[in-house]
Protein backbone atom coordinates (compact mmCIF):
# COMPACT_ATOMS: atom_id res chain seq x y z
CA UNK A 1 0.00 0.00 0.00
CA UNK A 2 1.32 3.44 -0.91
CA UNK A 3 1.92 6.16 1.67
CA UNK A 4 1.14 8.78 -0.98
CA UNK A 5 -2.15 10.48 -0.11
CA UNK A 6 -4.81 10.36 -2.82
CA UNK A 7 -5.88 13.62 -4.33
CA UNK A 8 -9.35 14.99 -3.73
CA UNK A 9 -11.89 15.33 -6.52
CA UNK A 10 -13.37 18.83 -6.39
CA UNK A 11 -16.25 20.33 -8.34
CA UNK A 12 -16.04 24.12 -8.25
CA UNK A 13 -19.50 25.55 -9.03
CA UNK A 14 -19.74 29.19 -10.08
CA UNK A 15 -22.80 31.40 -10.32
CA UNK A 16 -22.95 34.82 -11.95
CA UNK A 17 -24.70 37.26 -9.61
CA UNK A 18 -27.11 40.12 -10.28
CA UNK A 19 -24.33 42.67 -9.67
CA UNK A 20 -22.72 41.51 -12.91
CA UNK A 21 -25.91 42.04 -14.89
CA UNK A 22 -26.34 45.49 -13.33
CA UNK A 23 -22.97 46.68 -14.67
CA UNK A 24 -22.85 49.09 -17.58
CA UNK A 25 -21.58 47.30 -20.68
CA UNK A 26 -18.34 49.30 -20.52
CA UNK A 27 -17.45 47.59 -17.20
CA UNK A 28 -18.20 43.96 -18.13
CA UNK A 29 -14.80 43.37 -19.73
CA UNK A 30 -13.09 43.96 -16.38
CA UNK A 31 -15.10 41.14 -14.83
CA UNK A 32 -14.26 38.79 -17.72
CA UNK A 33 -10.57 39.62 -17.31
CA UNK A 34 -10.79 38.87 -13.58
CA UNK A 35 -12.65 35.64 -14.34
CA UNK A 36 -9.83 34.60 -16.67
CA UNK A 37 -7.33 35.38 -13.91
CA UNK A 38 -9.34 33.19 -11.52
CA UNK A 39 -9.50 30.30 -14.00
CA UNK A 40 -5.75 30.45 -14.62
CA UNK A 41 -5.18 30.81 -10.89
CA UNK A 42 -7.04 27.59 -10.14
CA UNK A 43 -5.30 25.74 -12.96
CA UNK A 44 -1.88 26.95 -11.80
CA UNK A 45 -2.20 26.06 -8.11
CA UNK A 46 0.45 23.48 -7.18
CA UNK A 47 -0.78 19.94 -7.65
CA UNK A 48 -4.06 20.87 -9.37
CA UNK A 49 -5.14 18.93 -12.45
CA UNK A 50 -8.19 20.38 -14.18
CA UNK A 51 -10.15 17.43 -15.58
CA UNK A 52 -12.85 19.40 -17.33
CA UNK A 53 -15.04 22.48 -17.42
CA UNK A 54 -18.65 23.23 -18.31
CA UNK A 55 -19.98 26.67 -19.18
CA UNK A 56 -23.72 26.59 -19.69
CA UNK A 57 -24.15 30.30 -20.35
CA UNK A 58 -25.87 29.52 -23.64
CA UNK A 59 -28.70 27.65 -21.95
CA UNK A 60 -28.58 29.24 -18.46
CA UNK A 61 -29.50 32.90 -18.91
CA UNK A 62 -29.57 35.29 -15.97
CA UNK A 63 -28.56 34.94 -12.36
CA UNK A 64 -28.52 31.91 -10.05
CA UNK A 65 -30.05 33.53 -6.95
CA UNK A 66 -30.68 30.22 -5.20
CA UNK A 67 -27.36 28.62 -6.16
CA UNK A 68 -28.92 26.36 -8.74
CA UNK A 69 -28.44 26.04 -11.56
CA UNK A 70 -24.84 27.10 -11.58
CA UNK A 71 -23.42 29.01 -14.54
CA UNK A 72 -20.13 27.13 -14.81
CA UNK A 73 -18.28 24.19 -13.33
CA UNK A 74 -14.63 23.19 -12.98
CA UNK A 75 -13.84 19.56 -12.14
CA UNK A 76 -10.33 19.13 -10.77
CA UNK A 77 -8.12 16.84 -8.76
CA UNK A 78 -6.45 18.79 -5.96
CA UNK A 79 -3.82 17.54 -3.53
CA UNK A 80 -5.56 18.62 -0.31
CA UNK A 81 -8.42 20.60 1.20
CA UNK A 82 -6.15 23.62 1.72
CA UNK A 83 -5.65 23.80 -2.05
CA UNK A 84 -9.41 23.76 -2.64
CA UNK A 85 -9.74 26.57 -0.10
CA UNK A 86 -6.97 28.51 -1.89
CA UNK A 87 -8.89 28.15 -5.15
CA UNK A 88 -12.06 29.52 -3.55
CA UNK A 89 -10.03 32.31 -1.96
CA UNK A 90 -9.23 33.64 -5.45
CA UNK A 91 -12.80 34.95 -5.55
CA UNK A 92 -12.03 36.95 -2.38
CA UNK A 93 -8.68 38.32 -3.49
CA UNK A 94 -8.89 39.10 -7.22
CA UNK A 95 -9.62 42.79 -7.52
CA UNK A 96 -11.89 44.51 -10.01
CA UNK A 97 -11.41 48.19 -9.36
CA UNK A 98 -12.49 48.80 -5.76
CA UNK A 99 -14.37 45.48 -5.60
CA UNK A 100 -13.50 41.78 -5.51
CA UNK A 101 -14.55 39.04 -7.91
CA UNK A 102 -16.99 37.62 -5.34
CA UNK A 103 -19.23 40.64 -5.85
CA UNK A 104 -20.00 39.33 -9.34
CA UNK A 105 -19.53 35.54 -9.10
CA UNK A 106 -20.07 33.20 -6.18
CA UNK A 107 -18.39 29.84 -5.81
CA UNK A 108 -19.05 26.62 -3.96
CA UNK A 109 -16.63 23.70 -3.87
CA UNK A 110 -17.96 20.17 -3.55
CA UNK A 111 -15.15 17.95 -2.26
CA UNK A 112 -15.11 14.19 -2.54
CA UNK A 113 -13.14 11.41 -4.14
CA UNK A 114 -13.10 9.76 -7.50
CA UNK A 115 -15.96 7.38 -8.11
CA UNK A 116 -14.30 4.39 -9.75
CA UNK A 117 -16.37 2.60 -12.36
CA UNK A 118 -15.73 -1.13 -12.30
CA UNK A 119 -14.09 -2.70 -15.35
C-alpha positions in Angstrom: 0.0 0.0 0.0 1.3 3.4 -0.9 1.9 6.2 1.7 1.1 8.8 -1.0 -2.1 10.5 -0.1 -4.8 10.4 -2.8 -5.9 13.6 -4.3 -9.3 15.0 -3.7 -11.9 15.3 -6.5 -13.4 18.8 -6.4 -16.2 20.3 -8.3 -16.0 24.1 -8.3 -19.5 25.5 -9.0 -19.7 29.2 -10.1 -22.8 31.4 -10.3 -22.9 34.8 -11.9 -24.7 37.3 -9.6 -27.1 40.1 -10.3 -24.3 42.7 -9.7 -22.7 41.5 -12.9 -25.9 42.0 -14.9 -26.3 45.5 -13.3 -23.0 46.7 -14.7 -22.8 49.1 -17.6 -21.6 47.3 -20.7 -18.3 49.3 -20.5 -17.5 47.6 -17.2 -18.2 44.0 -18.1 -14.8 43.4 -19.7 -13.1 44.0 -16.4 -15.1 41.1 -14.8 -14.3 38.8 -17.7 -10.6 39.6 -17.3 -10.8 38.9 -13.6 -12.7 35.6 -14.3 -9.8 34.6 -16.7 -7.3 35.4 -13.9 -9.3 33.2 -11.5 -9.5 30.3 -14.0 -5.7 30.5 -14.6 -5.2 30.8 -10.9 -7.0 27.6 -10.1 -5.3 25.7 -13.0 -1.9 27.0 -11.8 -2.2 26.1 -8.1 0.5 23.5 -7.2 -0.8 19.9 -7.7 -4.1 20.9 -9.4 -5.1 18.9 -12.4 -8.2 20.4 -14.2 -10.1 17.4 -15.6 -12.9 19.4 -17.3 -15.0 22.5 -17.4 -18.7 23.2 -18.3 -20.0 26.7 -19.2 -23.7 26.6 -19.7 -24.1 30.3 -20.3 -25.9 29.5 -23.6 -28.7 27.7 -21.9 -28.6 29.2 -18.5 -29.5 32.9 -18.9 -29.6 35.3 -16.0 -28.6 34.9 -12.4 -28.5 31.9 -10.1 -30.0 33.5 -7.0 -30.7 30.2 -5.2 -27.4 28.6 -6.2 -28.9 26.4 -8.7 -28.4 26.0 -11.6 -24.8 27.1 -11.6 -23.4 29.0 -14.5 -20.1 27.1 -14.8 -18.3 24.2 -13.3 -14.6 23.2 -13.0 -13.8 19.6 -12.1 -10.3 19.1 -10.8 -8.1 16.8 -8.8 -6.4 18.8 -6.0 -3.8 17.5 -3.5 -5.6 18.6 -0.3 -8.4 20.6 1.2 -6.2 23.6 1.7 -5.6 23.8 -2.1 -9.4 23.8 -2.6 -9.7 26.6 -0.1 -7.0 28.5 -1.9 -8.9 28.2 -5.1 -12.1 29.5 -3.5 -10.0 32.3 -2.0 -9.2 33.6 -5.4 -12.8 35.0 -5.5 -12.0 36.9 -2.4 -8.7 38.3 -3.5 -8.9 39.1 -7.2 -9.6 42.8 -7.5 -11.9 44.5 -10.0 -11.4 48.2 -9.4 -12.5 48.8 -5.8 -14.4 45.5 -5.6 -13.5 41.8 -5.5 -14.6 39.0 -7.9 -17.0 37.6 -5.3 -19.2 40.6 -5.9 -20.0 39.3 -9.3 -19.5 35.5 -9.1 -20.1 33.2 -6.2 -18.4 29.8 -5.8 -19.0 26.6 -4.0 -16.6 23.7 -3.9 -18.0 20.2 -3.6 -15.1 17.9 -2.3 -15.1 14.2 -2.5 -13.1 11.4 -4.1 -13.1 9.8 -7.5 -16.0 7.4 -8.1 -14.3 4.4 -9.7 -16.4 2.6 -12.4 -15.7 -1.1 -12.3 -14.1 -2.7 -15.4 
